[in-house]
Amino acid sequence: MYKVVRAWMRVLVCRARTARRDSGMVTSEYAMGIVAAVAFAVILYKVVTSGEVTAELQGIVKRALDAGV
């Protein structure tokens, strides 16, 4: 019985050590994901607010509103 308990304790300690080692990586991965999402949002904002895209979007909305009349 003692050997079984000792073996289980070793397994639990190894799992705890592994979890502690990886805890910092998860935070950095979230940070990199947020940075990438913000960069994508900035690029998308610049594209959508450019003159050509804005004019095209306004044309689409105008045609859609005129189609109902």
HURAWO-V85080 format. One record per residue. N is the residue number from 1. RES is the residue in one letter. PHI is phi in whole degrees, -180 to 180 (none if undefined). Layout:
BEGIN
{{N:RES:PHI} {N:RES:PHI}}
END
This chain:
BEGIN
{{1:M:none} {2:Y:-62} {3:K:-66} {4:V:-66} {5:V:-64} {6:R:-64} {7:A:-65} {8:W:-64} {9:M:-64} {10:R:-62} {11:V:-62} {12:L:-64} {13:V:-66} {14:C:-63} {15:R:-64} {16:A:-65} {17:R:-64} {18:T:-64} {19:A:-64} {20:R:-67} {21:R:-66} {22:D:-88} {23:S:-64} {24:G:-72} {25:M:-66} {26:V:-63} {27:T:-63} {28:S:-68} {29:E:-67} {30:Y:-62} {31:A:-63} {32:M:-66} {33:G:-63} {34:I:-66} {35:V:-62} {36:A:-65} {37:A:-65} {38:V:-66} {39:A:-63} {40:F:-64} {41:A:-64} {42:V:-66} {43:I:-64} {44:L:-63} {45:Y:-61} {46:K:-63} {47:V:-67} {48:V:-69} {49:T:-90} {50:S:-69} {51:G:-61} {52:E:-65} {53:V:-68} {54:T:-61} {55:A:-64} {56:E:-65} {57:L:-63} {58:Q:-65} {59:G:-64} {60:I:-62} {61:V:-66} {62:K:-63} {63:R:-63} {64:A:-66} {65:L:-73} {66:D:-73} {67:A:-68} {68:G:-78} {69:V:-83}}
END
